[in-house]
Amino acid sequence: MINWIKGIFDKNSSVSSKRFIGVLLVLWALLISSYYIIKVQFGGSESNTTISIIEFAIVTGAGLLAGGTIAENIKLNKD
């Protein structure tokens, strides 16, 4: 795991920064959505804004994961 994180900052690494950011966004969205679900279950009010932010983070994270993978494949095919 540490080598994977160090590899993000290496120019010739196979780890894409887009993929790393995508993973962080998806993990963040999962944590926040879990908190939100627990909060609503115990009497909190629902918020459309919070739901929109969580959806945005998941979609953006998935897009960055896909984009990072596609960019790496294009780079590897050119070499």
N, CA and C atoms as an extended XYZ file, in Angstrom:
237
Properties=species:S:1:pos:R:3:atomname:S:1:resname:S:1:resid:I:1 pbc="F F F"
N         0.826       -1.196        0.000 N   MET     1
C         0.000        0.000        0.000 CA  MET     1
C         0.866        1.255        0.000 C   MET     1
N         1.918        1.252        0.823 N   ILE     2
C         2.796        2.427        0.891 CA  ILE     2
C         3.512        2.627       -0.443 C   ILE     2
N         3.953        1.546       -1.069 N   ASN     3
C         4.600        1.666       -2.381 CA  ASN     3
C         3.626        2.205       -3.422 C   ASN     3
N         2.363        1.800       -3.315 N   TRP     4
C         1.358        2.284       -4.240 CA  TRP     4
C         1.171        3.785       -4.073 C   TRP     4
N         1.132        4.253       -2.822 N   ILE     5
C         0.974        5.687       -2.555 CA  ILE     5
C         2.218        6.449       -3.014 C   ILE     5
N         3.417        5.900       -2.745 N   LYS     6
C         4.648        6.558       -3.204 CA  LYS     6
C         4.689        6.630       -4.722 C   LYS     6
N         4.164        5.605       -5.375 N   GLY     7
C         4.168        5.548       -6.829 CA  GLY     7
C         3.342        6.633       -7.492 C   GLY     7
N         2.409        7.201       -6.761 N   ILE     8
C         1.571        8.265       -7.317 CA  ILE     8
C         2.427        9.461       -7.718 C   ILE     8
N         3.477        9.720       -6.953 N   PHE     9
C         4.288       10.909       -7.171 CA  PHE     9
C         5.487       10.649       -8.085 C   PHE     9
N         5.677        9.394       -8.506 N   ASP    10
C         6.771        9.060       -9.409 CA  ASP    10
C         6.312        9.265      -10.846 C   ASP    10
N         7.118        9.935      -11.644 N   LYS    11
C         6.738       10.275      -13.016 CA  LYS    11
C         6.492        9.033      -13.867 C   LYS    11
N         7.287        8.008      -13.702 N   ASN    12
C         7.185        6.810      -14.536 CA  ASN    12
C         6.386        5.695      -13.860 C   ASN    12
N         5.593        6.036      -12.902 N   SER    13
C         4.840        5.034      -12.150 CA  SER    13
C         3.640        4.536      -12.947 C   SER    13
N         3.232        3.317      -12.636 N   SER    14
C         2.023        2.777      -13.261 CA  SER    14
C         0.762        3.217      -12.522 C   SER    14
N         0.928        3.892      -11.400 N   VAL    15
C        -0.215        4.374      -10.614 CA  VAL    15
C        -0.612        5.760      -11.113 C   VAL    15
N        -1.857        5.904      -11.493 N   SER    16
C        -2.348        7.178      -12.008 CA  SER    16
C        -2.872        8.049      -10.875 C   SER    16
N        -2.548        9.327      -10.933 N   SER    17
C        -3.078       10.241       -9.923 CA  SER    17
C        -4.596       10.337      -10.042 C   SER    17
N        -5.108       10.201      -11.268 N   LYS    18
C        -6.560       10.228      -11.456 CA  LYS    18
C        -7.211        9.054      -10.734 C   LYS    18
N        -6.570        7.897      -10.814 N   ARG    19
C        -7.103        6.716      -10.143 CA  ARG    19
C        -7.058        6.903       -8.631 C   ARG    19
N        -5.987        7.465       -8.116 N   PHE    20
C        -5.849        7.693       -6.683 CA  PHE    20
C        -6.920        8.658       -6.180 C   PHE    20
N        -7.109        9.764       -6.878 N   ILE    21
C        -8.130       10.744       -6.499 CA  ILE    21
C        -9.519       10.117       -6.591 C   ILE    21
N        -9.740        9.297       -7.612 N   GLY    22
C       -11.022        8.611       -7.756 CA  GLY    22
C       -11.311        7.703       -6.579 C   GLY    22
N       -10.301        6.952       -6.140 N   VAL    23
C       -10.468        6.068       -4.986 CA  VAL    23
C       -10.785        6.889       -3.742 C   VAL    23
N       -10.061        7.992       -3.549 N   LEU    24
C       -10.329        8.847       -2.385 CA  LEU    24
C       -11.749        9.408       -2.406 C   LEU    24
N       -12.205        9.862       -3.573 N   LEU    25
C       -13.555       10.421       -3.667 CA  LEU    25
C       -14.619        9.364       -3.384 C   LEU    25
N       -14.440        8.169       -3.927 N   VAL    26
C       -15.421        7.110       -3.698 CA  VAL    26
C       -15.438        6.712       -2.224 C   VAL    26
N       -14.255        6.564       -1.612 N   LEU    27
C       -14.207        6.221       -0.188 CA  LEU    27
C       -14.841        7.311        0.669 C   LEU    27
N       -14.539        8.574        0.343 N   TRP    28
C       -15.124        9.689        1.076 CA  TRP    28
C       -16.647        9.657        0.943 C   TRP    28
N       -17.146        9.439       -0.266 N   ALA    29
C       -18.590        9.418       -0.492 CA  ALA    29
C       -19.244        8.268        0.276 C   ALA    29
N       -18.579        7.117        0.329 N   LEU    30
C       -19.138        5.992        1.074 CA  LEU    30
C       -19.191        6.289        2.572 C   LEU    30
N       -18.153        6.912        3.101 N   LEU    31
C       -18.148        7.264        4.523 CA  LEU    31
C       -19.224        8.305        4.843 C   LEU    31
N       -19.312        9.329        4.028 N   ILE    32
C       -20.301       10.387        4.270 CA  ILE    32
C       -21.714        9.846        4.102 C   ILE    32
N       -21.923        8.997        3.094 N   SER    33
C       -23.268        8.458        2.902 CA  SER    33
C       -23.651        7.525        4.047 C   SER    33
N       -22.687        6.779        4.581 N   SER    34
C       -22.971        5.931        5.747 CA  SER    34
C       -23.382        6.782        6.944 C   SER    34
N       -22.633        7.856        7.179 N   TYR    35
C       -22.973        8.779        8.268 CA  TYR    35
C       -24.362        9.376        8.048 C   TYR    35
N       -24.642        9.774        6.827 N   TYR    36
C       -25.923       10.399        6.504 CA  TYR    36
C       -27.071        9.422        6.748 C   TYR    36
N       -26.914        8.176        6.337 N   ILE    37
C       -27.957        7.169        6.534 CA  ILE    37
C       -28.200        6.939        8.025 C   ILE    37
N       -27.124        6.825        8.794 N   ILE    38
C       -27.265        6.630       10.242 CA  ILE    38
C       -27.953        7.831       10.884 C   ILE    38
N       -27.562        9.033       10.450 N   LYS    39
C       -28.167       10.254       11.001 CA  LYS    39
C       -29.664       10.304       10.725 C   LYS    39
N       -30.066        9.980        9.504 N   VAL    40
C       -31.487       10.012        9.146 CA  VAL    40
C       -32.251        8.922        9.894 C   VAL    40
N       -31.626        7.764       10.088 N   GLN    41
C       -32.274        6.661       10.805 CA  GLN    41
C       -32.617        7.046       12.246 C   GLN    41
N       -31.789        7.885       12.853 N   PHE    42
C       -32.002        8.273       14.248 CA  PHE    42
C       -32.680        9.627       14.389 C   PHE    42
N       -33.527        9.964       13.446 N   GLY    43
C       -34.373       11.138       13.602 CA  GLY    43
C       -33.878       12.403       12.929 C   GLY    43
N       -32.817       12.333       12.152 N   GLY    44
C       -32.348       13.522       11.439 CA  GLY    44
C       -33.224       13.799       10.233 C   GLY    44
N       -33.131       14.983        9.702 N   SER    45
C       -33.931       15.321        8.530 CA  SER    45
C       -33.144       15.060        7.251 C   SER    45
N       -33.884       14.737        6.198 N   GLU    46
C       -33.251       14.493        4.909 CA  GLU    46
C       -32.923       15.819        4.237 C   GLU    46
N       -31.844       15.816        3.477 N   SER    47
C       -31.425       17.032        2.789 CA  SER    47
C       -31.092       16.698        1.338 C   SER    47
N       -31.774       17.365        0.414 N   ASN    48
C       -31.509       17.142       -1.006 CA  ASN    48
C       -30.106       17.590       -1.383 C   ASN    48
N       -29.606       18.619       -0.735 N   THR    49
C       -28.265       19.114       -1.020 CA  THR    49
C       -27.211       18.070       -0.656 C   THR    49
N       -27.358       17.441        0.499 N   THR    50
C       -26.405       16.416        0.925 CA  THR    50
C       -26.432       15.237       -0.030 C   THR    50
N       -27.619       14.829       -0.435 N   ILE    51
C       -27.734       13.718       -1.378 CA  ILE    51
C       -27.065       14.077       -2.700 C   ILE    51
N       -27.241       15.300       -3.157 N   SER    52
C       -26.619       15.742       -4.415 CA  SER    52
C       -25.093       15.737       -4.309 C   SER    52
N       -24.563       16.172       -3.184 N   ILE    53
C       -23.106       16.187       -2.989 CA  ILE    53
C       -22.558       14.767       -2.982 C   ILE    53
N       -23.245       13.856       -2.320 N   ILE    54
C       -22.796       12.463       -2.280 CA  ILE    54
C       -22.841       11.850       -3.676 C   ILE    54
N       -23.924       12.089       -4.410 N   GLU    55
C       -24.027       11.577       -5.776 CA  GLU    55
C       -22.926       12.150       -6.653 C   GLU    55
N       -22.654       13.436       -6.522 N   PHE    56
C       -21.601       14.074       -7.308 CA  PHE    56
C       -20.240       13.440       -7.014 C   PHE    56
N       -19.942       13.200       -5.739 N   ALA    57
C       -18.660       12.606       -5.369 CA  ALA    57
C       -18.511       11.200       -5.928 C   ALA    57
N       -19.588       10.418       -5.892 N   ILE    58
C       -19.519        9.054       -6.421 CA  ILE    58
C       -19.337        9.063       -7.935 C   ILE    58
N       -20.096        9.882       -8.629 N   VAL    59
C       -19.985        9.950      -10.089 CA  VAL    59
C       -18.617       10.480      -10.506 C   VAL    59
N       -18.135       11.518       -9.842 N   THR    60
C       -16.824       12.076      -10.168 CA  THR    60
C       -15.722       11.067       -9.872 C   THR    60
N       -15.791       10.396       -8.734 N   GLY    61
C       -14.799        9.384       -8.386 CA  GLY    61
C       -14.766        8.251       -9.396 C   GLY    61
N       -15.944        7.773       -9.790 N   ALA    62
C       -16.011        6.696      -10.786 CA  ALA    62
C       -15.471        7.182      -12.132 C   ALA    62
N       -15.775        8.420      -12.487 N   GLY    63
C       -15.258        8.979      -13.738 CA  GLY    63
C       -13.744        9.096      -13.727 C   GLY    63
N       -13.183        9.522      -12.599 N   LEU    64
C       -11.726        9.619      -12.497 CA  LEU    64
C       -11.069        8.241      -12.530 C   LEU    64
N       -11.701        7.254      -11.906 N   LEU    65
C       -11.166        5.894      -11.966 CA  LEU    65
C       -11.153        5.382      -13.406 C   LEU    65
N       -12.259        5.582      -14.106 N   ALA    66
C       -12.340        5.147      -15.507 CA  ALA    66
C       -11.377        5.945      -16.378 C   ALA    66
N       -11.323        7.260      -16.173 N   GLY    67
C       -10.422        8.105      -16.955 CA  GLY    67
C        -8.970        7.758      -16.726 C   GLY    67
N        -8.598        7.500      -15.488 N   GLY    68
C        -7.216        7.115      -15.179 CA  GLY    68
C        -6.842        5.808      -15.838 C   GLY    68
N        -7.757        4.860      -15.831 N   THR    69
C        -7.499        3.565      -16.454 CA  THR    69
C        -7.359        3.704      -17.965 C   THR    69
N        -8.245        4.458      -18.572 N   ILE    70
C        -8.180        4.668      -20.023 CA  ILE    70
C        -6.908        5.411      -20.405 C   ILE    70
N        -6.551        6.445      -19.648 N   ALA    71
C        -5.331        7.211      -19.937 CA  ALA    71
C        -4.090        6.329      -19.815 C   ALA    71
N        -4.047        5.474      -18.805 N   GLU    72
C        -2.903        4.578      -18.651 CA  GLU    72
C        -2.817        3.591      -19.806 C   GLU    72
N        -3.970        3.066      -20.245 N   ASN    73
C        -3.962        2.129      -21.361 CA  ASN    73
C        -3.506        2.784      -22.639 C   ASN    73
N        -3.936        4.014      -22.878 N   ILE    74
C        -3.490        4.739      -24.077 CA  ILE    74
C        -1.995        4.984      -24.001 C   ILE    74
N        -1.512        5.385      -22.838 N   LYS    75
C        -0.078        5.635      -22.656 CA  LYS    75
C         0.728        4.362      -22.886 C   LYS    75
N         0.254        3.236      -22.359 N   LEU    76
C         0.973        1.974      -22.517 CA  LEU    76
C         0.943        1.507      -23.968 C   LEU    76
N        -0.147        1.767      -24.680 N   ASN    77
C        -0.236        1.344      -26.082 CA  ASN    77
C         0.666        2.191      -26.979 C   ASN    77
N         0.926        3.448      -26.624 N   LYS    78
C         1.811        4.307      -27.407 CA  LYS    78
C         3.264        3.898      -27.254 C   LYS    78
N         3.619        3.391      -26.074 N   ASP    79
C         5.019        3.020      -25.803 CA  ASP    79
C         5.378        1.739      -26.429 C   ASP    79
